[in-house]
Amino acid sequence: MDSINALNSLNSLNKANEISFQSIQTNLKLNKPETTAKSAFEGFFDAAVKLLDETNRLQLIDEQLQIDFAAGRTDDILAVVMAQQKAYSSLNFTVQVTNKIIEAYREIMRISV
């Protein structure tokens, strides 16, 4: 039963990842004239916080499934491996987004006024 719950939570996490990625794409559309710099930043900041929260949640689920597997409370190795891969992918995506933000910041700092 634990493995079914784990798979259901992993499926919902996959949908949440897609939603958070879509929200980042939506919030990055700055070409609309009615979008102000403040609202664009707030939208981007909210999307970044959601991305970090989702990554943390995936890491915690992965950790709990590993503990459950090691303690013998579950024998579903597939759910454990899937959780590990989702957590790794989410962390990798978060690191890449962070690196791009830092790169953009450095580029802006190099612009002479």
VMD Tcl script that draws the C-alpha trace (Angstrom):
set ca {
  {0.00 0.00 0.00}
  {2.92 2.34 0.74}
  {4.26 1.82 -2.76}
  {0.91 2.75 -4.30}
  {0.81 5.92 -2.21}
  {4.39 6.67 -3.20}
  {3.60 6.21 -6.89}
  {0.53 8.41 -6.61}
  {2.55 11.12 -4.89}
  {5.27 10.82 -7.54}
  {2.69 11.23 -10.30}
  {1.30 14.32 -8.61}
  {4.84 15.66 -8.19}
  {5.47 15.22 -11.90}
  {2.36 17.28 -12.64}
  {3.49 19.88 -10.09}
  {6.90 20.12 -11.80}
  {5.19 20.73 -15.13}
  {2.99 23.39 -13.55}
  {5.93 25.12 -11.85}
  {7.90 25.10 -15.11}
  {4.90 26.55 -16.95}
  {4.50 29.24 -14.30}
  {8.15 30.21 -14.73}
  {7.65 30.46 -18.49}
  {4.49 32.52 -18.00}
  {6.15 34.86 -15.52}
  {9.13 35.43 -17.78}
  {7.01 36.91 -20.57}
  {7.99 40.53 -20.11}
  {7.06 41.80 -23.56}
  {3.54 42.86 -22.57}
  {3.26 46.63 -22.17}
  {0.98 46.38 -19.12}
  {3.62 44.38 -17.23}
  {5.58 46.57 -14.85}
  {9.06 45.80 -13.61}
  {7.78 45.31 -10.07}
  {5.02 42.87 -11.04}
  {7.41 40.98 -13.33}
  {9.92 40.64 -10.50}
  {7.24 39.54 -8.06}
  {6.00 36.92 -10.49}
  {9.50 35.65 -11.14}
  {10.30 35.61 -7.43}
  {7.11 33.67 -6.65}
  {7.93 31.13 -9.36}
  {11.47 30.74 -8.01}
  {10.19 30.18 -4.47}
  {7.71 27.58 -5.74}
  {10.52 25.85 -7.63}
  {12.65 25.69 -4.49}
  {9.74 24.43 -2.41}
  {8.96 21.73 -4.96}
  {12.60 20.66 -5.12}
  {12.74 20.46 -1.33}
  {9.53 18.42 -1.24}
  {10.89 15.95 -3.80}
  {14.10 15.60 -1.79}
  {12.13 14.89 1.39}
  {9.96 12.28 -0.32}
  {13.05 10.60 -1.73}
  {14.70 10.58 1.68}
  {11.61 9.10 3.34}
  {11.27 6.36 0.71}
  {14.94 5.45 1.14}
  {14.49 5.22 4.91}
  {11.34 3.12 4.51}
  {13.13 0.79 2.09}
  {16.17 0.43 4.36}
  {13.95 -0.24 7.38}
  {11.96 -2.87 5.49}
  {8.67 -0.97 5.61}
  {8.43 -1.14 1.82}
  {9.90 -3.46 -0.76}
  {9.06 -1.40 -3.84}
  {12.49 -0.59 -5.24}
  {10.91 0.95 -8.34}
  {9.20 3.67 -6.29}
  {12.48 4.38 -4.47}
  {14.46 4.67 -7.72}
  {11.76 6.81 -9.34}
  {11.73 9.14 -6.34}
  {15.52 9.39 -6.46}
  {15.48 10.23 -10.15}
  {12.72 12.84 -9.76}
  {14.57 14.46 -6.86}
  {17.82 14.47 -8.83}
  {16.17 15.92 -11.93}
  {14.40 18.61 -9.92}
  {17.60 19.55 -8.10}
  {19.53 19.64 -11.37}
  {16.87 21.89 -12.94}
  {16.93 24.19 -9.90}
  {20.72 24.46 -10.06}
  {20.58 25.28 -13.78}
  {17.96 27.99 -13.21}
  {20.05 29.42 -10.37}
  {23.15 29.46 -12.56}
  {21.27 31.27 -15.33}
  {20.00 33.86 -12.84}
  {23.53 34.46 -11.57}
  {24.83 34.67 -15.14}
  {22.14 37.22 -16.04}
  {22.93 39.26 -12.93}
  {26.63 39.32 -13.80}
  {25.79 40.38 -17.34}
  {23.64 43.23 -16.06}
  {26.44 44.34 -13.73}
  {28.85 44.51 -16.68}
  {26.61 46.94 -18.55}
  {28.02 50.42 -18.30}
  {25.49 53.15 -17.66}
}
mol new
graphics top color blue
foreach p $ca { graphics top sphere $p radius 0.5 }
foreach p [lrange $ca 0 end-1] q [lrange $ca 1 end] { graphics top cylinder $p $q radius 0.2 }
display resetview
